Amino acid sequence: MSYLDVVYADLDLKPGDYTHQLVEFLVRKKLKITDDSPENLLLDVGAGKGAQAVIFAKYFKVATLDRHDDARATFEKAGAEAQVYKSDFGSEAFPIESNTVDVVFTKSVIEHVENWDHFVSEIHRVLKPGGTAVIMTPNWNSQRVNFYDDPTHIRPYTLRTLDRVLRMTGFDEIEIEDVYQLPFTWRIPGSKIVPWLLRKLPNSWKWRDSNQRKHRLLIRFSKETMLLALATKTSS
């Protein structure tokens, strides 16, 4: 079985679920987009089965890039349109023209890539001047205990590491924050006190079963945070 078959076996997207809320948060709060008429192009790198990409299609023209074309089936099922590209993005040039993409989104991908310089440089290359890269990756400082539970993880990142990677590959106007994968913390001021308190519980409380396949969402994602970086390309 492939990585996607094991980790993302159930892609039953429903309105109001985590994936919908994440995209809405990024679009409205981070990218500041209020127009639902898709004109700008978003490229989802390492799109997997296309969970985020198919929701981004409400706000953007969408293209996906991965080592396989699993996202195609998701778009066909949803009746949405996207350009689906196949490439080994960790070592090959993206099959996208330079300076043509408005937003590049990549979630939980860069930590799987050996050659980060190539990966981030290609993101920079395909973006238009003024375009934005949105990169999400596990925060090593909160996930060092379990980071290598995923056998496909290669390189962990801290806030400082990710900032340096982005600066070394030509990005400017870099903003990075540590975020909980708990949507209520994005909406309700002061609510971060809840996961801050829960993260003090024993790590074993994150799981409902001895094989650690079924998690207690609130406890696990109070402990395991993500880095969210937005970086702008200011020159071609």
C-alpha positions as a printed Julia matrix, in Angstrom:
236×3 Matrix{Float64}:
   0.0    0.0     0.0
   1.14   3.54   -0.68
   1.71   6.27    1.89
  -1.57   7.92    0.87
  -3.48   4.64    1.22
  -2.27   4.22    4.79
  -2.23   7.79    6.13
  -5.1    9.29    4.14
  -7.3    6.26    3.58
 -10.55   8.11    4.34
 -10.98  11.25    2.25
 -14.64  11.81    3.05
 -14.67  15.61    2.76
 -17.68  17.29    4.3
 -18.6   20.98    4.7
 -17.37  22.27    8.04
 -14.68  19.63    8.5
 -11.05  20.45    9.33
  -9.94  20.71    5.7
 -12.71  23.14    4.79
 -11.98  25.26    7.85
  -8.24  25.29    7.13
  -8.73  26.51    3.57
 -11.23  29.16    4.69
  -8.79  30.33    7.38
  -5.92  30.6     4.92
  -7.98  32.32    2.25
  -9.78  34.83    4.46
  -7.32  35.49    7.29
  -3.9   34.93    5.75
  -4.23  35.59    2.02
  -6.95  38.22    2.61
  -9.06  37.08   -0.34
 -12.72  38.14   -0.28
 -13.7   37.53   -3.93
 -15.01  34.03   -4.68
 -14.55  34.46   -8.44
 -11.47  32.35   -9.27
  -8.97  34.32  -11.33
  -5.6   33.78   -9.69
  -3.72  30.49  -10.03
  -2.88  28.37   -6.98
  -0.47  25.45   -7.25
  -0.74  22.76   -4.56
   2.66  21.01   -4.4
   2.54  17.54   -2.89
  -1.23  17.65   -3.17
  -1.75  13.98   -2.37
  -5.36  13.09   -3.02
  -6.22  16.76   -3.5
  -8.15  17.33   -0.27
  -7.17  20.97    0.15
  -6.85  21.65   -3.57
 -10.44  20.74   -4.37
 -11.65  23.23   -1.75
  -9.21  25.92   -2.88
 -10.89  25.61   -6.3
 -13.74  27.73   -4.94
 -11.34  30.66   -4.67
  -8.65  30.0    -7.31
  -7.87  28.37  -10.57
  -6.06  25.31   -9.27
  -3.19  23.1   -10.38
  -1.76  20.18   -8.41
   1.67  18.6    -8.51
   2.65  15.26   -7.02
   4.5   12.05   -7.84
   1.17  10.48   -8.82
  -2.19  11.74  -10.09
  -4.46  10.63   -7.23
  -5.88  14.16   -7.04
  -7.52  13.69  -10.44
 -10.12  11.28   -9.03
 -11.0   13.71   -6.24
 -11.61  16.53   -8.69
 -13.65  14.32  -10.98
 -15.81  13.17   -8.07
 -16.37  16.77   -6.95
 -17.09  17.99  -10.49
 -14.31  20.56  -10.14
 -11.55  21.5   -12.55
  -7.81  21.41  -12.02
  -4.65  20.87  -13.99
  -3.0   17.76  -12.52
   0.76  17.46  -13.02
   2.97  14.46  -12.22
   6.63  14.94  -11.31
   9.17  14.03   -8.65
   9.06  17.5    -7.13
  11.93  16.65   -4.78
  14.45  16.28   -7.59
  12.89  17.37  -10.9
  11.99  20.82  -12.16
   8.31  21.57  -11.69
   6.53  21.25  -15.07
   5.28  24.82  -14.65
   6.51  27.95  -16.43
   8.41  30.52  -14.39
   6.56  33.54  -12.98
   3.07  32.17  -13.67
   1.61  31.18  -10.28
  -0.03  33.55   -7.78
   0.0   31.26   -4.73
   1.91  28.06   -4.0
   0.46  25.98   -1.17
   2.18  22.98    0.36
   1.18  21.23    3.58
   3.08  18.45    5.34
   5.39  17.98    2.36
   8.73  19.75    2.86
   9.63  17.43    5.76
   9.47  14.51    3.27
  11.95  16.16    0.86
  15.7   15.51    0.98
  16.73  18.4    -1.27
  14.98  21.35    0.36
  17.01  23.85   -1.69
  15.66  22.48   -4.96
  12.12  22.19   -3.6
  11.85  25.74   -2.26
  13.79  27.25   -5.18
  11.29  25.71   -7.6
   8.42  27.17   -5.58
  10.14  30.56   -5.84
  10.74  30.15   -9.58
   7.13  29.42  -10.57
   5.66  32.23   -8.47
   4.94  35.58  -10.04
   6.72  38.58   -8.51
   4.46  39.52   -5.64
   3.23  35.93   -5.36
   2.94  34.13   -2.04
   4.2   30.77   -0.8
   2.18  29.15    1.96
   4.17  26.36    3.63
   2.97  24.21    6.53
   5.16  21.65    8.26
   5.29  19.97   11.69
   7.08  22.03   14.33
  10.02  19.94   15.55
   9.91  21.65   18.93
   6.46  20.18   19.63
   6.74  16.94   17.64
  10.25  15.67   18.32
   8.85  12.76   20.35
   6.72  11.45   17.49
   8.16  13.06   14.32
   9.83   9.89   13.09
   6.75   7.78   13.77
   6.14   8.6    10.11
   8.81   6.53    8.29
   8.68   8.86    5.28
   9.76  11.91    7.28
  13.28  13.01    6.36
  14.02  16.49    7.69
  12.41  18.29   10.66
  11.98  22.07   10.87
  11.88  24.67   13.6
  10.71  28.25   13.11
  14.31  29.42   12.74
  15.18  26.63   10.28
  12.22  27.38    8.06
  12.93  31.11    8.15
  16.52  30.51    7.03
  15.47  28.11    4.28
  13.1   30.72    2.86
  15.64  33.54    3.06
  18.35  31.39    1.47
  16.1   30.7    -1.53
  15.23  34.32   -2.24
  11.99  34.96   -0.35
  11.18  38.21    1.42
   8.44  39.44    3.75
   8.47  36.17    5.66
   5.95  35.54    8.43
   6.01  32.27   10.37
   3.8   31.28   13.28
   3.22  28.19   15.36
  -0.41  27.12   14.95
  -2.65  24.53   16.54
  -4.55  22.27   14.15
  -7.66  23.14   16.16
  -9.92  25.52   14.21
 -11.52  27.06   17.28
  -8.13  28.57   18.18
  -8.15  30.45   14.85
 -11.56  31.98   15.48
 -11.9   32.67   19.21
  -9.54  35.17   20.86
  -7.96  33.79   24.0
  -8.94  30.2    23.25
  -5.33  29.07   22.89
  -5.27  28.72   26.66
  -7.2   25.44   26.21
  -4.55  23.54   24.19
  -1.8   25.24   26.2
  -3.21  23.56   29.31
  -4.02  20.24   27.62
  -0.5   19.85   26.22
   0.68  19.26   29.79
  -1.16  15.92   29.9
   0.86  12.69   29.42
   1.68  11.85   25.78
  -0.03   8.49   26.15
  -3.36  10.29   26.52
  -3.2   11.29   22.85
  -4.23   7.79   21.8
  -7.33   5.65   22.18
  -5.65   2.36   21.27
  -2.34   0.61   21.94
  -1.31   0.74   18.25
  -1.71   4.54   18.25
  -3.95   4.58   15.19
  -6.95   6.27   16.81
  -6.21   9.61   18.39
  -7.96  11.88   20.85
  -8.03  14.86   18.54
  -8.18  17.62   21.14
  -5.29  16.25   23.19
  -3.08  15.21   20.28
  -3.36  18.51   18.43
  -2.91  20.47   21.63
   0.54  18.86   21.81
   1.49  18.65   18.11
   1.64  22.05   16.44
   2.39  23.12   12.88
   4.54  25.89   11.47
   2.67  28.12    9.06
   4.89  30.27    6.83
   3.82  32.94    4.36
   6.59  34.3     2.18
   6.53  36.73   -0.73
   8.56  36.66   -3.93
   9.49  40.27   -4.57
  11.59  39.84   -7.73
  11.75  37.49  -10.74
